């Protein structure tokens, strides 16, 4: 393990931010499975840093409800995602993210639209190859390229916090289903609306894109909830 130690206060702050960003990215990409226990030490080893900056990053992620501390063994895990909580997350995403897309419309440039096309092309390539990880990365890049253009830091941070909570479960659901069964995204119609400068159409496309993806996860959680009593009866 490579231990990184920084001497200055500004250096420490920078290291804490880097560790937080790397852990947040791992959560958004579903690299830490739901309900799997992890320790500060194992996270630090995985990142190649000392436990101190990981401890600070974990505090932030607990506050954002992306991680929870288990009272029984003091280990960390991604919280369980219930139907009720997922419904709330879906509602929150549909409040925040379409608004970000709306705000981004007037700030789109040729280069930023080209980047969206490139991200969507990568997404389609991942779909054709059955590459769930590639799909999730390209989908994240597409969405946050838009959100960064909105110049609305508060909404951007809210969107990122919501993705922190959804990412681990998105990876599980999409991984089980495979890319063949993923819903049609609305990226192409969104890009066309950006090119026209039609903010209302952009907003509607983003809302539809979020609704279909989150509904897929909601259906999976409902199906799992219905299957669990049957399994218990069978064991009994």
N, C-alpha and C positions, 0 to 999 in steps of 0.2 A: 504494500500500500504506500502511495506517495502522500505524505502529509504536507499540506501547504500552510505555512504560517506567515502572517503579515504583521509588520511592526507598528505602522501608523494607524491612527484612528480612521482616517479616510480609507486606507487600505482594507481595514477590517470591515468597514461598511460596504465597500465594494464586493469583498468576498462573500459577505452575508447575502447580498443581492444576487450574486451569481449562483450561490447554492440554492437560494429560494427559486430562482428562475429554472434551474435544472430539475429540481424536485417538482415544481409546478408543471413543467413540460412532461415529465414522466407520468404524472397523474392524468393530464389531459389526453395523452396518448394511450392511457390504459396499461402502462407498464407495471403498475402496482395493483394487483387484482383486488377486488372487493373482499373484505373480511379476512384477508391474509395478514397475520401479525408480522410486524417488522420492528426492529429496534433502532435506536439512534446509532448504535455501533455499526449495524449492518448497512444502514443508509450511508453513513460516513465512509465505510469501506467501499461501497459501490461507487461513490463519487470521488474517492481518493483524497479526502480531506479529513481534518480532525473533527471530533464531535461538536465542538463549540459553535461553528457557523450553522451546522445542521440543526442544533437545538433551537437557535433563533428562527430559522426557516420553518421548523415544525410548529413553533408557537404561532406564527402567522397563518400557517395552513390549518391549524386547529381552529383559530378564530374565524377562518373563512369556511369552516365546516367541510373541508376537503379531507381532513384526517381527524381521528378521535383517539383519545388515550383510554385504554381499557383499565378500569379500576382494579380488576382482579390480578393482573400481572404487570401493569405499568408499561405494556407494549402498545405500539401504534397500529392502526389499521384504517383502511378506507371504510367509512360508515356504510351500513346497509341502506339500500335504496328501496323504500316502500312505494306502493302505488300512490299514496297521498303525497309523499314528498316529490315524486317524479312529476305529478300533476302540477304542483306548485312551481317546480323548476321550468316546466314547459310554459306555464303562464308568464313567468318572469322573463324567459327568453323571448317570448313573443311581444312583450312590452319593450324590451331594451334593444334587441338586435335589429328589428325592422326600422326603428328610429335612427340607429347608427347608419344603416344603409341609406336612409332618406337624406340624412345630413351629408353623407359622403358624395351624393350625386353631383352636386355643383362643384365639387373639388376634384373630380376625376379628370385625369389627363390621358393622352394617348398611351403613354408609357404604363400608367397604372392599369388601364384596361387591357393592354397587352399582357401584363403580368397575370391578370385574372384569367385570360385565355390560356396562358401557359400552365397555371395551377389547375385549371379544369381539364386540360389535356392530360396532365399527370394523373389526375383522379380517374379519368376514363381508362388510361393505360393500366392503372392498378386494378380497376374493376375487371378488365379483360383477362388479367393474369391471376385473378383470385387473391390478390395481395391486400389483405385487410389493413395491415399496418401502413402500407403505402397510400391506401384510400383515406385513412384517417388523417395522415400527415397532409396530404394534398387538400383535403376538405378544410382542415384547420387553417392552412396557408391562404386558401381562397377567402374564407370568412374574415380572418383578421387583417388581410390586405385591405379589405373594404373598411373595416372598423377603424383602422389606423388613419384612413383618409378623412374620417368624419371630424377630426379635430375636437373631440368631446371626451376628455380624459376620464370624467366621472362615469359616463356610460361605458367607455372602453373597459375600465376596471371592473365594472359590474358584470359585463359580458364574460370577461376572463374568469371571474370568480364562479360564475354559473357553469362554465366549461370545466373548471376544476372538479366540480361535484358530479358532472354528468359523464366525463371522459372514461373513467374506469368501467362503468356499466355499458357505455356505448361499445367499448372494445369487446366485452364479454358477449353482448347480444349479437353484434355484427360478426364476431368470430364464430359463433355457433351457427348462424344462418348462412354465412358465406356471402361473397360479393354478388353472386347471381341473383339473390333474393332481396338485395337492397333496393329501396325505393328510388324512382327517377328523381334526380335533383332538378332544381329550377335555375341552375347556374347560367345556361345559355340564354334563357329569356331575360334573366337579370342583367347579363352583359349587354344584350341588345337595348334594354331600357336605359342603362348607363350611357350608351352611345347616343341615344336620343335625348338624354338629359331629362327623362321622365321620372321624376322622383317618386311619384305615387305608384307607378308600375314597379319600380325597384322595391319599394316598401312592401307591396303586395307579394312579389315574388319571394322576397326573403321570408315573409310570414308563412307562406305556403311551404317553403323549403324546410323551415324549422318544424312546422306542424307535422309534416309527413315523417320526418326522421324521429321526432319524439314520440309520435303515435306508435311507431314500430317498436320502440323500447317499452312503451306502456302496455302494448299487447303481449309482449314477451313476459313482462312481470306479472300480468294478470294470469297468463297461462301457467306460470310457475306456481303462483299462489293457489290456483285450482288443483294443480297436480300434487301438491304437498300433502293435503289431507288423504288423498287416495293412496299415496305411498305409505303413510302412517297406518292406514287401515290394513293394507296388504301385509305390512310387517307384523301387525297385531294378530 
